[in-house]
């Protein structure tokens, strides 16, 4: 499994598999894994991660974009 950084918007597409950190988990560092439904950050980069909504409705900043290796 390979990962890309979550701070660059062009690394993230709809249906990308990602790990995010939700605002209320920032202190604990608990990560949530899911698939991107909507990209909420409009700028090309963000130092804390691009904000997305997962298909479950959870919102957070992308830590890693998961890439399946063949």
N, C-alpha and C positions, 0 to 999 in steps of 0.2 A: 504494500500500500504506500502510495506517495501522497504528499500534501503540498498545497500552495498556501502562501500567506493570505490572511483575510483582510489585509489593510489596503489591497488594490482592487478596485471595483471590477476591472476587466477580467480578473480571475474567477469571478462569480457569475453564474448564469441561473436562470430559472431552472428548477429541478436538480441543481448541483447538490451533492451530499456535503454537508458542512458540520462543523462543531461550532456552537455559539456559547457565549457567556451572557446570561440574562442580567439585567441591572441589579436585581435583588440577590444575585449569586456572586457579585463582584468581590465581596469580602471573603467568601469561602472558596472561590475559584471553581465551583461546580460547573461542569460543562454539560451542554445538551446537544445531542446529535439529531439531525433531521435533514429534510430536503427543502430547498428554498422555494417559497411560493411567490414572494415579492421582495424586490430590493428597495429599501427605504432611503438609503443615502444617495444623494444625487452627485456629489463631488467624486472625482476620479480616485482619490485616496482619502483615508482617514487614519490618524495615528493609533487609534484604539480599536480599529476594525470597522468594516462596512456594516451598517445596521440592516438587518433583513427580518422578514417574517417567514417562519417555517410553515409547512403545510398543516401543522397542528395548531397554528395561530400564535405560537410563542414568538416573541420578539427579542432579539439580542444582537450583539456584535460578533461578527465572524472571527474566530480564532484561526481555524484551518479549513481549507477546501480539500476534501478527500477525493483523490484521483485513483480509480481502479487501474491496476497494471495488468497487462495481458501476458 
